[in-house]
Amino acid sequence: MKSIKNNLQILKLRAIFLLTVTLIAEAIFTALPLNIIKAYADPFSKTITNTKLGSGDIGSPAEPATKDSPWSGSKVWYGKFKIGDNQPSPLLFRVLSPKTATYTDTAHPTMFLDCENTLYSKAFNDPPYLETVEGNLWRYSRLRYSLNGDDFLEKAEGFTDKERACIALSNLVGWCYESDSYLGDENKSFVFTHTKRTRAEVSSDKIFILDAEEALNPSYGYWKHSGYLGGSEEPISINNHVKHYINNDSSYYWWLRTQGNQEDKVVIVLQKGNLSSTTITSEGGLTYYNVSPALNIDLNSVLFSTVVTSDPGAGELNAEYKLTISDNSLSASITPGECVNKTGNMISIPYTVNGDPDHISVLITDRDYYIEGANIKAYSSY
């Protein structure tokens, strides 16, 4: 039998095993329901002041006031990316929506994330796909397989198995830029509409890139106009759309998954942040542009969110967070034949752990932890 009172050793500091107790009224327990959950978290310090249940204080982005307003909203650290022989770099994602069912369904809400940076350069498509299918369709692109394979999702020293498992399959619908369809105003904006091949363009992916509609969505923190008409017109710079390479401060073109107005074209974000439709091949061969991954986190897998910046703080724009996610490889139960006991101010919880947890955490909440609005009243880790 193990009890909270005498089991204070700290192990390897990777996975955390959580026991949650419902607080009835201050320190007076008339009943003691016990919930046992499993978690995985990076080694950072959690307290009742910086940690909230679920997605907590993570909020929606601010709509940009102008075309040059910097993207502003909550950000989440999730996974890593290794470049060459360098040490893997932690990845920072923008929270485009803290809770959405757009890519899944209402029973499986997700947190929609878009990478803060571009990570690597890749052709949108390459042979033999260029010769056998419409090469500008995301569904058939090599870039789709690159992101969901060894170049990103399965890349060595990137995501952990637990992090991969919590990335939801996103149901994506394709869009198409219509030639000569634009808003005739000073914003010089393309109009993007559903392609007739929408059904064929539907795909389900863990990792993807933004569509033009998403990249021009003010509720996602992005400026609503593309800034480019085409032809000989001078494009308007849209600094809100500019992204920088993870290894330095340089900006460059980055791919969108929107089909262009011709069969060999795909929409991209140019260096100055304006959108255009470009060919995926050139006289010299394939066209290579930068890649900025997007993904959805299954909110049912998010146990805690911890703010890791003090200024801005929790709930403020541009605050940064880390997530504690579920780990189904661990299990625990009250030791058979034993029960939870209260003696004075001491509560003893006999438990048995299966798996390899790294430390034990105990939290007290004002109601069952999975109920919306539940708050952490006390938190300790051993």
Phi, psi and omega per residue, in radians:
M1 nan 2.382 3.042
K2 -1.981 2.526 3.049
S3 -2.249 2.692 3.129
I4 -1.039 -0.557 -3.059
K5 -1.127 -0.726 -3.023
N6 -1.968 0.129 3.135
N7 -1.969 1.456 -3.040
L8 -1.952 0.111 -3.091
Q9 -1.220 2.537 3.115
I10 -1.846 2.289 -3.087
L11 -1.745 -2.371 -2.881
K12 -1.368 -0.181 3.103
L13 1.120 1.046 2.943
R14 -2.316 -1.231 3.118
A15 -1.549 2.645 3.139
I16 -2.134 2.364 3.118
F17 -1.845 2.154 -2.965
L18 -1.962 2.307 3.021
L19 -2.001 2.150 -3.116
T20 -1.944 2.357 -3.118
V21 -2.113 2.364 3.134
T22 -1.499 2.198 3.122
L23 -1.487 2.147 -3.079
I24 -1.486 -0.979 3.108
A25 -2.755 1.884 -3.049
E26 0.834 -2.064 -3.109
A27 -1.852 0.315 -3.096
I28 -1.778 2.030 -3.091
F29 -1.863 1.977 3.018
T30 -1.625 -0.360 3.055
A31 -2.606 2.744 -3.062
L32 -2.378 1.274 3.044
P33 -1.152 2.470 -3.059
L34 -2.172 2.199 3.066
N35 -1.989 2.393 -3.132
I36 -2.083 2.132 -3.141
I37 -2.271 2.859 -3.083
K38 -2.099 2.542 -3.056
A39 -2.547 2.728 2.998
Y40 -2.189 2.369 3.127
A41 -2.655 2.616 2.961
D42 -1.149 2.738 -3.116
P43 -1.321 1.475 3.026
F44 -2.333 2.706 -3.004
S45 -1.410 2.230 3.088
K46 -1.919 2.390 3.070
T47 -2.355 3.009 3.133
I48 -1.271 -0.222 3.127
T49 -1.582 -0.485 -3.110
N50 -1.865 -0.032 -3.037
T51 -2.142 2.380 3.070
K52 -2.215 2.681 3.079
L53 -1.196 2.546 3.137
G54 1.059 -2.480 -3.126
S55 -1.435 -0.124 2.942
G56 0.888 -2.065 -3.042
D57 -1.527 0.030 3.133
I58 -1.152 2.158 -3.025
G59 -2.111 -3.111 3.134
S60 -1.369 2.717 3.116
P61 -1.201 2.833 2.993
A62 -1.452 2.429 3.054
E63 -1.235 2.326 -3.078
P64 -1.146 2.392 -3.135
A65 -1.342 -0.570 3.139
T66 -2.431 3.017 3.130
K67 -1.159 -0.339 -3.109
D68 -1.854 0.119 3.083
S69 -1.168 2.296 3.090
P70 -1.149 2.609 3.065
W71 -1.023 2.378 -3.054
S72 -2.460 2.114 -3.138
G73 3.061 -3.046 3.091
S74 -1.189 2.610 3.118
K75 -2.308 2.586 -3.075
V76 -2.241 2.298 3.007
W77 -1.471 2.202 -3.095
Y78 -2.695 2.049 3.111
G79 1.331 -3.112 3.139
K80 -2.441 2.897 3.104
F81 -2.473 2.232 -3.089
K82 -1.792 2.249 3.100
I83 -1.995 2.016 3.119
G84 1.023 -2.308 -3.131
D85 -1.616 0.075 -3.138
N86 -1.261 2.815 3.023
Q87 -1.167 2.537 3.132
P88 -1.003 2.399 3.120
S89 -1.699 2.270 3.049
P90 -1.050 2.515 -3.089
L91 -1.763 2.318 3.090
L92 -1.870 2.246 -3.129
F93 -2.020 2.506 2.983
R94 -1.433 2.392 3.088
V95 -1.544 1.801 3.129
L96 -1.351 -0.550 3.047
S97 -2.629 2.173 -3.128
P98 -1.273 -0.357 3.113
K99 -2.739 2.089 -3.121
T100 -2.583 2.664 3.011
A101 -2.013 0.209 -3.083
T102 -1.037 -0.622 -3.028
Y103 -1.812 -0.067 -3.125
T104 -2.369 -1.946 3.052
D105 -2.739 3.002 -3.037
T106 -1.125 -0.431 3.122
A107 -1.372 -0.265 -3.111
H108 -2.306 1.166 -3.138
P109 -1.143 2.684 -3.103
T110 -2.292 2.886 2.963
M111 -1.834 2.094 -3.047
F112 -1.546 2.088 -3.059
L113 -2.096 2.491 3.076
D114 -2.265 2.291 -3.040
C115 -1.084 2.425 3.117
E116 -1.108 -0.536 -3.030
N117 -2.185 2.899 2.853
T118 -1.525 2.589 -2.959
L119 -1.975 -0.650 -3.117
Y120 -2.764 2.939 -3.120
S121 -1.797 2.407 -3.083
K122 -2.708 2.566 2.998
A123 -1.282 2.560 3.115
F124 -1.153 -0.678 3.129
N125 -2.642 2.875 3.114
D126 -2.677 2.939 3.097
P127 -1.047 2.589 0.109
P128 -1.537 0.003 -3.039
Y129 -1.133 -0.544 -3.128
L130 -1.107 -0.534 -3.084
E131 -1.594 -0.371 -2.994
T132 -1.831 -0.403 3.140
V133 -2.431 3.044 3.053
E134 -1.188 1.925 -2.982
G135 -1.223 -0.206 -3.124
N136 -1.708 0.182 3.071
L137 -1.573 2.211 3.127
W138 -0.954 -0.693 -3.061
R139 -1.002 -0.600 -3.081
Y140 -1.825 0.131 -3.028
S141 -1.373 2.594 3.035
R142 -1.232 -0.466 3.102
L143 -1.088 -0.661 3.083
R144 -1.015 -0.805 -3.121
Y145 -1.268 -0.551 3.081
S146 -1.066 -0.823 -3.110
L147 -1.174 -0.626 -3.109
N148 -1.608 0.159 3.138
G149 -2.185 -2.431 -2.980
D150 -1.267 -0.245 3.136
D151 -1.404 -0.321 -3.128
F152 -2.596 -1.285 -3.020
L153 -1.021 -0.742 -3.113
E154 -1.775 0.191 -3.099
K155 -1.121 2.421 -3.130
A156 -1.033 2.453 3.100
E157 1.074 0.496 3.103
G158 -1.802 -1.870 3.088
F159 -1.347 2.564 2.968
T160 -1.378 2.910 3.090
D161 -1.028 -0.678 -3.133
K162 -1.158 -0.713 3.125
E163 -1.155 -0.721 3.100
R164 -1.063 -0.744 -3.084
A165 -1.102 -0.479 -3.100
C166 -1.567 -0.035 3.037
I167 -1.457 2.147 -3.063
A168 -1.383 2.677 2.939
L169 -1.298 2.158 -3.107
S170 -1.785 2.250 3.085
N171 -1.499 2.004 -3.012
L172 -1.915 2.483 3.072
V173 -2.043 2.386 -3.110
G174 -1.455 2.665 3.072
W175 -2.211 2.894 -3.107
C176 -2.398 2.432 3.015
Y177 -1.410 2.223 3.109
E178 -1.614 2.214 3.139
S179 -1.045 2.398 3.080
D180 1.137 0.301 3.048
S181 -1.862 1.956 -3.116
Y182 -2.717 2.863 3.067
L183 -1.469 2.136 -3.072
G184 -1.420 1.077 3.131
D185 -2.378 -3.057 -3.060
E186 -1.174 -0.224 -3.133
N187 -1.420 -0.253 3.090
K188 0.848 1.069 -3.009
S189 -1.859 2.359 2.937
F190 -1.106 2.706 2.904
V191 -1.926 2.204 -3.141
F192 -1.838 2.309 -3.095
T193 -2.283 2.862 3.079
H194 -1.056 2.330 3.024
T195 -1.338 2.687 3.105
K196 -1.145 -0.303 -3.106
R197 -1.735 0.492 -3.078
T198 -0.928 -0.800 -3.077
R199 -1.072 -0.724 -3.141
A200 -1.228 -0.342 -3.061
E201 -1.602 -0.139 3.121
V202 -1.114 2.372 3.093
S203 -2.555 2.828 3.078
S204 -2.150 2.044 -3.044
D205 -2.396 2.556 2.990
K206 -1.341 -0.676 -3.141
I207 -2.106 2.442 3.129
F208 -2.661 -3.049 3.024
I209 -2.122 2.796 -3.086
L210 -1.132 2.631 2.951
D211 -1.555 2.796 3.128
A212 -1.036 -0.647 3.115
E213 -1.086 -0.654 3.118
E214 -1.265 -0.682 -3.111
A215 -1.263 -0.202 3.118
L216 -2.031 0.382 -3.056
N217 -1.705 1.960 -3.129
P218 -1.070 -0.546 3.130
S219 -1.211 -0.261 3.036
Y220 -1.662 0.074 3.105
G221 1.601 0.126 -3.070
Y222 -1.897 2.520 -3.137
W223 -1.103 2.454 -2.926
K224 -1.379 -0.245 -3.095
H225 -1.894 2.603 -3.079
S226 -1.411 -0.458 3.106
G227 1.382 0.212 -3.087
Y228 -2.557 2.309 3.116
L229 -1.785 -0.569 -3.124
G230 1.858 -3.100 3.140
G231 1.148 -2.458 -3.114
S232 -1.588 0.005 -3.136
E233 -1.125 2.457 3.099
E234 -1.353 2.178 -3.108
P235 -1.208 2.698 3.063
I236 -1.640 2.264 3.100
S237 -1.221 2.442 3.114
I238 -2.199 1.542 -3.060
N239 -1.084 -0.424 3.116
N240 -1.079 -0.470 -3.104
H241 -1.606 -0.134 -3.056
V242 -1.249 2.358 3.019
K243 -2.162 2.641 -3.116
H244 -1.951 2.627 3.119
Y245 -1.167 2.482 -3.021
I246 -1.095 -0.510 -3.039
N247 -1.538 -0.249 3.135
N248 -2.743 -3.007 -3.043
D249 -1.707 0.243 -3.095
S250 -1.381 2.542 3.060
S251 -1.868 2.645 -3.128
Y252 -2.734 2.985 3.117
Y253 -1.038 2.510 3.008
W254 -2.379 2.536 -3.033
W255 -1.256 2.551 2.824
L256 -2.008 2.873 -3.085
R257 -1.674 0.222 -3.113
T258 -1.409 2.278 3.099
Q259 -1.155 2.413 3.122
G260 -1.379 -3.072 -3.094
N261 -1.465 0.000 3.005
Q262 -2.343 2.830 -3.005
E263 -1.176 -0.246 3.131
D264 -1.922 0.324 -3.086
K265 -2.104 2.577 3.070
V266 -2.357 2.597 3.137
V267 -1.411 2.424 3.119
I268 -2.293 2.869 2.952
V269 -1.756 2.142 -3.096
L270 -1.367 3.056 -3.022
Q271 -1.054 -0.560 -3.141
K272 -1.616 0.105 3.052
G273 1.629 -0.051 3.068
N274 -1.502 2.669 -3.088
L275 -1.670 2.591 3.101
S276 -2.647 2.908 3.069
S277 -1.881 2.222 -3.024
T278 -2.327 2.713 3.105
T279 -1.265 2.585 -3.141
I280 -1.587 -0.030 3.011
T281 -2.299 2.807 3.087
S282 -2.428 3.107 -3.135
E283 -1.056 -0.542 -3.125
G284 -1.502 -0.005 -3.133
G285 2.247 -2.405 -3.091
L286 -1.407 2.678 3.096
T287 -1.670 2.185 -3.121
Y288 -1.912 2.195 3.022
Y289 -2.305 2.993 -3.074
N290 -1.348 2.802 -3.052
V291 -2.157 2.260 3.086
S292 -2.147 1.803 -3.028
P293 -1.227 2.643 2.999
A294 -2.254 2.718 -3.126
L295 -2.819 2.956 3.061
N296 -2.137 2.307 3.079
I297 -1.680 2.285 3.084
D298 -1.175 1.965 -3.090
L299 -1.154 -0.402 3.083
N300 -1.167 -0.269 3.131
S301 -1.686 -0.130 -3.100
V302 -1.601 1.991 -3.131
L303 -1.554 -0.802 -3.118
F304 -2.352 2.752 2.886
S305 -2.271 2.300 -3.076
T306 -2.111 2.144 3.091
V307 -1.285 2.332 -3.068
V308 -2.030 0.138 3.011
T309 -2.047 2.528 3.105
S310 -1.680 -0.461 3.109
D311 -2.541 1.745 0.153
P312 -1.313 2.690 -3.137
G313 -1.688 -3.063 -3.095
A314 -0.957 2.337 3.104
G315 1.475 -0.132 -3.137
E316 -1.660 2.690 3.109
L317 -1.048 2.403 3.116
N318 1.278 0.153 2.971
A319 -1.151 2.564 -3.111
E320 -1.948 2.511 -3.027
Y321 -2.310 2.716 2.894
K322 -2.109 2.630 -3.064
L323 -1.882 2.510 2.914
T324 -1.819 2.099 -3.023
I325 -2.016 2.811 -3.062
S326 -1.233 2.634 -3.137
D327 -2.308 1.770 -3.061
N328 -1.363 0.003 3.094
S329 -1.429 -0.157 3.133
L330 -1.872 2.589 3.048
S331 -2.570 2.730 -3.139
A332 -2.694 2.778 3.123
S333 -2.739 2.790 2.995
I334 -1.106 2.338 -3.116
T335 -0.980 2.214 -3.125
P336 -0.910 2.347 3.124
G337 1.453 -0.085 -3.139
E338 -1.907 2.947 3.099
C339 -2.576 2.850 3.102
V340 -1.286 2.336 -3.094
N341 -2.159 2.555 3.052
K342 -2.126 2.145 3.079
T343 -2.219 1.888 -3.046
G344 1.094 -2.165 3.106
N345 -1.664 0.104 -3.092
M346 -1.768 2.271 3.052
I347 -1.964 2.196 3.103
S348 -1.885 2.238 -3.118
I349 -2.123 1.825 3.086
P350 -1.350 2.236 -3.074
Y351 -2.542 2.764 3.084
T352 -2.178 2.290 -3.102
V353 -1.937 2.336 3.005
N354 -1.981 2.294 -3.053
G355 2.013 -2.820 -3.069
D356 -2.283 1.194 3.116
P357 -1.232 2.724 -3.101
D358 -1.748 -0.540 2.903
H359 -2.735 2.901 -3.089
I360 -1.805 2.289 3.078
S361 -2.106 2.473 3.121
V362 -2.149 2.272 3.061
L363 -2.298 2.579 3.092
I364 -1.976 2.229 -3.117
T365 -2.077 2.833 -3.117
D366 -1.487 -0.049 3.020
R367 -2.882 3.111 3.128
D368 -0.941 2.355 -2.963
Y369 -1.068 -0.465 -3.067
Y370 -1.502 -0.071 3.127
I371 -1.436 2.320 -3.140
E372 -1.017 2.333 -3.122
G373 1.624 -0.042 3.100
A374 -1.141 2.500 -3.115
N375 -2.160 2.541 3.072
I376 -1.423 2.183 3.122
K377 -1.750 -0.450 3.108
A378 -2.722 2.564 -3.126
Y379 -2.549 2.262 3.066
S380 -2.448 2.640 -3.134
S381 -2.337 2.443 -3.077
Y382 -2.234 nan nan
